Amino acid sequence: MTALPLTLTAFFPALVIFAAIRDVTTFTIPNWISLTAILVFFPVAFLTHLPLVALESAALVGVIALVLGVGMFALGWIGGGDAKLFAASALWLGWPAVLPFLLWTSLAGGGLAVMLLWSRKLAIHYPNLGPAWFERLMLPGGDVPYGLAIAVGALIAFPSSGLFHTPL
């Protein structure tokens, strides 16, 4: 892979890491992160010579993920930023890398939820242990920053994506 496609490909991991940090510290994922991921995907796909069928498949996977993400948001399972990041990540991963993405995101989300439940019980006994965002994160009954789980799943699955397997 030449320098330009490699550099552009690095945008996706950087964006999901930034989204995870924002979600953990503010419980929000700005729209510009998911929008940037979607917009950068297409030039990267072109520059890496991703086959048209793989590009179409990735777009379909992204649309399906958006529909599923909106459904999960409507049910109150995840936030709106999580749904958009989920869809943008699925676009970048495409088929079949979306399958390990779903598995790892689910495992990371479950682990995160268990860790937060346990940590929040301890935090009741030890208040004010850190910055304001950490105190907010430790509030009993608080939200789960699922963007972190999405980022973990995306980063683990990303090397399996079609973008890494296109000959230049």
Backbone bond lengths (Angstrom), bond angles and torsions (degrees), N, CA, C in turn:
res aa  C-N    CA-C-N  psi(-1)  N-CA   C-N-CA  omega(-1)  CA-C   N-CA-C  phi
1 M - - - 1.448 - - 1.530 107.57 -
2 T 1.333 116.97 132.56 1.455 120.60 -179.69 1.522 110.53 -76.11
3 A 1.324 115.20 173.19 1.470 120.52 -173.05 1.532 113.09 -62.05
4 L 1.327 118.85 -44.40 1.459 120.36 -176.38 1.527 112.14 -64.84
5 P 1.349 119.67 -52.69 1.473 117.60 177.79 1.526 113.05 -61.48
6 L 1.330 116.35 -36.34 1.462 119.64 178.76 1.524 110.51 -63.98
7 T 1.327 116.31 -43.04 1.468 120.75 178.47 1.520 110.39 -63.62
8 L 1.337 116.97 -45.34 1.461 120.08 179.65 1.525 111.23 -65.70
9 T 1.320 117.08 -35.87 1.458 121.24 178.61 1.527 110.36 -63.40
10 A 1.320 116.93 -31.81 1.466 120.90 179.53 1.532 111.98 -69.53
11 F 1.336 117.98 -15.81 1.458 120.38 177.67 1.523 111.63 -59.27
12 F 1.323 116.58 -41.19 1.471 119.11 -175.88 1.523 112.07 -62.38
13 P 1.330 119.42 -52.73 1.475 117.46 177.56 1.532 111.88 -58.80
14 A 1.312 117.09 -39.66 1.472 119.67 179.41 1.525 110.93 -62.14
15 L 1.322 116.86 -42.15 1.463 120.31 -179.22 1.529 112.31 -66.62
16 V 1.341 117.26 -42.75 1.472 117.78 -179.57 1.525 111.63 -69.84
17 I 1.319 117.22 -32.60 1.470 119.75 175.93 1.531 109.17 -66.09
18 F 1.332 116.80 -45.17 1.460 120.26 178.22 1.530 110.91 -61.81
19 A 1.337 116.48 -41.78 1.474 120.33 178.35 1.525 111.00 -61.60
20 A 1.326 117.27 -40.92 1.464 120.81 179.10 1.524 110.92 -63.35
21 I 1.322 116.18 -44.47 1.461 119.93 179.86 1.532 110.08 -62.77
22 R 1.337 116.23 -44.21 1.471 119.51 179.01 1.521 111.09 -62.57
23 D 1.328 117.00 -41.36 1.463 120.07 -178.51 1.525 111.41 -65.87
24 V 1.316 116.52 -41.95 1.468 120.06 179.96 1.531 110.78 -66.19
25 T 1.324 116.99 -38.47 1.467 119.87 -173.82 1.523 114.06 -89.79
26 T 1.341 117.78 -22.74 1.478 119.42 -176.07 1.523 113.91 -130.67
27 F 1.332 117.82 -6.97 1.465 122.98 -173.76 1.528 111.73 58.61
28 T 1.328 116.61 29.90 1.465 121.35 173.80 1.520 109.29 -139.85
29 I 1.319 114.73 148.07 1.458 121.60 171.75 1.523 105.41 -121.84
30 P 1.326 117.57 111.12 1.459 119.44 -177.62 1.533 112.00 -59.79
31 N 1.324 115.56 144.14 1.470 120.88 -179.72 1.519 112.44 -58.84
32 W 1.329 117.37 -32.47 1.462 119.46 -175.84 1.533 111.38 -62.90
33 I 1.319 118.32 -26.26 1.472 120.27 -179.51 1.524 109.77 -66.75
34 S 1.326 116.82 -51.20 1.471 119.93 -179.68 1.520 111.13 -66.82
35 L 1.325 116.69 -40.02 1.465 120.61 179.21 1.528 110.96 -63.00
36 T 1.320 116.94 -42.71 1.466 120.63 177.46 1.521 110.58 -62.57
37 A 1.319 116.74 -42.88 1.471 119.97 178.80 1.524 110.70 -59.47
38 I 1.322 116.52 -42.81 1.469 120.14 -179.63 1.524 110.82 -66.51
39 L 1.322 116.84 -45.66 1.470 120.57 -177.56 1.521 113.11 -67.65
40 V 1.333 117.40 -35.78 1.465 120.77 -179.26 1.525 111.13 -75.54
41 F 1.317 117.85 -26.07 1.464 120.84 -178.43 1.532 111.87 -56.38
42 F 1.312 117.26 -44.90 1.461 120.13 -173.04 1.531 113.40 -66.40
43 P 1.336 120.50 -44.71 1.467 118.26 174.02 1.530 112.66 -63.65
44 V 1.326 116.62 -36.40 1.466 119.21 178.53 1.532 109.68 -64.89
45 A 1.324 116.66 -43.23 1.468 120.38 178.26 1.528 110.86 -60.24
46 F 1.320 116.84 -41.06 1.463 121.22 178.55 1.528 110.82 -66.17
47 L 1.337 116.60 -47.68 1.463 120.73 -176.57 1.519 113.10 -69.23
48 T 1.319 117.78 -26.04 1.465 120.72 177.87 1.524 111.78 -92.51
49 H 1.323 115.81 3.91 1.472 121.63 178.83 1.525 112.65 59.93
50 L 1.322 115.43 39.35 1.461 119.75 176.29 1.528 108.08 -61.43
51 P 1.320 118.45 126.73 1.467 120.04 -179.40 1.530 111.54 -57.82
52 L 1.325 115.81 148.23 1.463 121.21 -177.17 1.524 111.42 -56.74
53 V 1.320 117.34 -40.27 1.460 119.93 -179.44 1.538 110.62 -63.58
54 A 1.328 117.08 -37.21 1.467 120.82 177.91 1.533 110.36 -70.07
55 L 1.333 116.80 -36.78 1.462 120.70 177.33 1.522 110.78 -65.20
56 E 1.319 116.21 -44.57 1.469 120.47 177.66 1.525 110.74 -62.91
57 S 1.311 116.19 -41.84 1.464 121.47 179.26 1.527 110.48 -63.01
58 A 1.336 116.69 -43.15 1.457 120.82 179.31 1.532 110.33 -63.33
59 A 1.321 116.39 -41.49 1.469 120.01 178.81 1.522 110.51 -63.37
60 L 1.313 117.45 -42.08 1.458 121.32 178.14 1.529 110.92 -63.66
61 V 1.312 116.71 -43.97 1.469 121.23 178.03 1.531 109.62 -60.90
62 G 1.338 116.85 -41.35 1.459 120.60 178.43 1.518 112.66 -63.01
63 V 1.337 116.52 -41.91 1.473 120.29 178.95 1.532 110.66 -66.29
64 I 1.327 116.73 -43.58 1.464 120.37 178.16 1.528 110.03 -61.53
65 A 1.340 116.61 -42.14 1.467 120.38 178.88 1.532 110.82 -64.26
66 L 1.325 117.07 -36.68 1.463 119.48 177.90 1.526 110.62 -64.46
67 V 1.333 116.53 -43.48 1.469 120.25 178.38 1.531 110.27 -62.27
68 L 1.335 116.70 -44.94 1.474 120.25 177.88 1.524 111.05 -64.24
69 G 1.328 116.94 -41.64 1.453 120.84 179.15 1.517 112.27 -63.33
70 V 1.334 117.07 -41.32 1.463 120.55 177.13 1.526 109.68 -64.25
71 G 1.323 117.39 -38.27 1.461 120.76 176.47 1.513 111.96 -63.18
72 M 1.339 116.64 -44.13 1.463 120.11 178.33 1.529 110.90 -65.22
73 F 1.348 116.21 -36.20 1.464 120.14 176.04 1.530 110.56 -64.95
74 A 1.322 116.55 -43.46 1.471 120.97 -179.86 1.532 111.25 -62.33
75 L 1.316 116.89 -31.98 1.463 121.30 178.31 1.530 112.17 -82.53
76 G 1.326 116.79 -5.85 1.457 120.73 179.41 1.514 113.99 80.89
77 W 1.325 116.87 15.85 1.460 120.32 -178.07 1.521 111.85 -80.57
78 I 1.335 116.80 -34.42 1.464 121.94 -179.50 1.520 108.20 -138.55
79 G 1.328 115.86 166.07 1.456 120.95 177.23 1.526 111.37 -84.37
80 G 1.314 115.47 169.80 1.461 120.63 179.94 1.520 112.81 -64.38
81 G 1.328 116.93 -39.27 1.466 120.24 177.22 1.514 111.32 -64.87
82 D 1.330 116.63 -36.67 1.467 120.93 176.73 1.527 110.71 -62.29
83 A 1.330 116.60 -42.60 1.470 121.11 -179.40 1.525 110.69 -61.98
84 K 1.321 116.42 -42.17 1.471 120.22 -179.48 1.522 111.47 -70.31
85 L 1.340 116.77 -40.20 1.464 119.83 177.50 1.528 110.76 -66.01
86 F 1.311 116.71 -37.54 1.465 122.87 176.86 1.533 110.02 -58.73
87 A 1.337 116.31 -46.31 1.467 121.05 -179.47 1.529 111.42 -67.88
88 A 1.328 117.38 -43.89 1.465 120.44 179.50 1.532 110.67 -62.78
89 S 1.316 116.36 -39.24 1.467 120.42 178.46 1.523 110.99 -65.71
90 A 1.321 116.69 -42.75 1.471 120.30 178.76 1.523 110.95 -61.91
91 L 1.326 117.08 -37.68 1.468 121.02 176.50 1.519 110.35 -59.51
92 W 1.309 117.20 -49.04 1.461 121.13 -178.95 1.529 112.06 -64.39
93 L 1.308 116.48 -33.40 1.459 119.51 -175.73 1.515 112.33 -83.34
94 G 1.320 116.82 -39.43 1.464 120.00 178.94 1.511 112.78 65.91
95 W 1.320 113.83 -170.67 1.457 121.33 -179.85 1.505 108.75 -96.76
96 P 1.286 122.39 135.10 1.456 131.78 4.90 1.532 113.67 -97.45
97 A 1.345 118.47 4.73 1.474 120.24 -177.05 1.523 112.70 -64.12
98 V 1.336 116.73 -15.96 1.463 118.85 178.58 1.536 110.95 -66.49
99 L 1.310 117.71 -25.57 1.467 120.35 -179.65 1.527 111.98 -66.06
100 P 1.346 119.71 -51.65 1.470 117.29 175.41 1.535 111.83 -64.76
101 F 1.327 117.29 -30.22 1.464 120.68 175.05 1.523 110.56 -58.40
102 L 1.317 116.74 -47.39 1.464 120.60 179.13 1.525 111.18 -62.79
103 L 1.317 116.48 -43.46 1.463 120.76 179.67 1.529 111.02 -62.02
104 W 1.334 117.09 -52.24 1.462 120.71 -176.42 1.524 112.03 -68.32
105 T 1.335 116.79 -34.73 1.464 119.35 177.03 1.527 109.97 -65.39
106 S 1.317 116.40 -42.14 1.469 120.34 178.25 1.524 111.28 -63.07
107 L 1.326 116.56 -46.18 1.467 120.31 179.66 1.529 111.25 -64.15
108 A 1.333 116.21 -43.83 1.463 119.74 179.16 1.522 110.57 -65.09
109 G 1.323 117.58 -39.62 1.461 121.20 178.72 1.512 112.21 -64.92
110 G 1.320 116.51 -42.33 1.467 120.32 176.93 1.519 111.46 -64.54
111 G 1.314 115.95 -44.37 1.464 120.19 177.94 1.525 111.96 -63.43
112 L 1.318 115.80 -40.71 1.462 120.37 177.82 1.527 111.09 -62.65
113 A 1.328 116.31 -44.10 1.466 120.14 -179.95 1.525 111.29 -62.57
114 V 1.320 116.97 -44.85 1.472 120.95 179.12 1.525 109.92 -63.85
115 M 1.332 116.89 -44.61 1.455 120.51 179.98 1.534 110.88 -61.92
116 L 1.329 117.09 -42.08 1.460 119.81 179.33 1.526 111.84 -66.86
117 L 1.334 117.40 -40.25 1.468 119.47 177.35 1.528 110.73 -59.28
118 W 1.317 115.79 -46.39 1.458 120.98 -179.87 1.525 110.45 -66.04
119 S 1.324 117.32 -46.87 1.467 121.56 -178.70 1.521 111.62 -64.18
120 R 1.318 116.14 -38.11 1.467 119.48 -179.65 1.526 111.71 -67.28
121 K 1.317 116.95 -32.39 1.474 119.21 175.39 1.531 110.04 -66.11
122 L 1.326 116.22 -40.83 1.462 119.81 178.07 1.521 111.56 -69.15
123 A 1.323 116.85 -36.56 1.464 121.14 -176.41 1.521 112.21 -64.15
124 I 1.317 117.18 -24.60 1.471 120.49 177.36 1.525 109.64 -60.81
125 H 1.330 115.87 -35.67 1.460 121.03 -178.03 1.528 112.65 -84.84
126 Y 1.334 116.43 -17.77 1.468 121.14 -177.14 1.527 110.05 -132.16
127 P 1.328 117.76 69.17 1.463 119.55 -178.49 1.534 111.45 -70.77
128 N 1.310 114.70 162.18 1.467 122.77 175.77 1.529 113.10 58.47
129 L 1.319 115.66 47.99 1.465 119.49 -179.49 1.523 113.43 -92.82
130 G 1.306 118.47 2.15 1.446 117.82 -177.11 1.512 112.18 -169.90
131 P 1.327 115.28 -162.44 1.461 119.78 -179.60 1.531 111.59 -66.13
132 A 1.324 115.86 167.96 1.465 121.43 -175.76 1.525 112.00 -57.67
133 W 1.339 117.83 -38.73 1.461 119.34 -178.92 1.525 110.49 -65.17
134 F 1.327 117.75 -35.20 1.460 121.13 179.37 1.527 110.56 -69.54
135 E 1.323 116.44 -40.77 1.460 119.97 176.77 1.525 110.61 -61.32
136 R 1.345 116.95 -40.62 1.468 121.34 177.45 1.532 110.64 -63.73
137 L 1.316 115.73 -40.72 1.464 121.03 179.36 1.523 111.52 -63.77
138 M 1.324 117.00 -32.43 1.461 121.75 -176.57 1.524 113.97 -88.85
139 L 1.324 118.50 2.31 1.461 119.85 179.30 1.527 110.49 -63.73
140 P 1.322 118.20 127.66 1.466 120.24 178.11 1.530 110.78 -58.02
141 G 1.308 115.72 135.55 1.458 121.02 179.44 1.510 113.50 78.45
142 G 1.328 117.44 6.42 1.461 121.24 -178.77 1.523 112.27 -73.06
143 D 1.315 114.17 172.73 1.461 120.98 179.42 1.524 111.04 -69.95
144 V 1.328 114.52 165.46 1.461 121.99 174.83 1.528 106.88 -108.82
145 P 1.321 118.04 123.59 1.464 120.24 179.15 1.536 109.89 -74.50
146 Y 1.330 115.65 83.20 1.462 120.73 -172.54 1.527 112.55 -68.60
147 G 1.341 116.76 -14.07 1.464 119.34 174.70 1.516 111.63 -58.34
148 L 1.324 117.10 -30.32 1.461 121.30 176.66 1.522 110.42 -64.84
149 A 1.309 117.49 -44.46 1.468 121.08 178.71 1.527 110.78 -65.26
150 I 1.330 116.60 -40.17 1.468 120.10 178.12 1.526 109.77 -62.29
151 A 1.324 116.77 -41.85 1.465 120.36 179.20 1.526 111.57 -63.82
152 V 1.318 116.71 -42.56 1.471 119.91 178.70 1.530 109.99 -60.94
153 G 1.327 116.91 -48.78 1.460 120.41 178.95 1.518 112.39 -60.63
154 A 1.331 116.25 -42.16 1.466 120.39 -178.96 1.522 111.30 -66.26
155 L 1.308 117.06 -43.09 1.464 119.78 -178.49 1.525 112.22 -67.55
156 I 1.317 117.07 -36.39 1.466 119.48 178.12 1.530 110.49 -69.82
157 A 1.333 117.53 -40.51 1.466 121.28 -176.29 1.527 113.51 -81.74
158 F 1.323 117.98 -20.39 1.461 121.14 -172.55 1.534 114.33 -55.17
159 P 1.334 120.54 -42.27 1.462 118.58 178.34 1.540 113.78 -62.70
160 S 1.325 118.21 -15.19 1.459 121.69 177.81 1.526 112.08 -88.07
161 S 1.320 117.54 -5.51 1.466 120.65 -175.53 1.519 111.10 -70.04
162 G 1.316 115.17 159.35 1.449 121.06 179.23 1.510 113.57 -61.25
163 L 1.317 118.15 -25.23 1.459 121.07 -179.84 1.527 112.30 -63.43
164 F 1.323 116.95 -25.12 1.459 120.64 179.57 1.528 113.00 -89.72
165 H 1.307 115.75 -6.28 1.464 119.12 -175.46 1.515 112.71 -120.83
166 T 1.334 116.85 24.72 1.458 120.58 177.51 1.515 109.23 -101.69
167 P 1.321 117.22 129.15 1.468 119.53 178.84 1.529 110.19 -74.15
168 L 1.309 116.52 140.48 1.469 121.02 175.68 1.507 110.60 -104.50
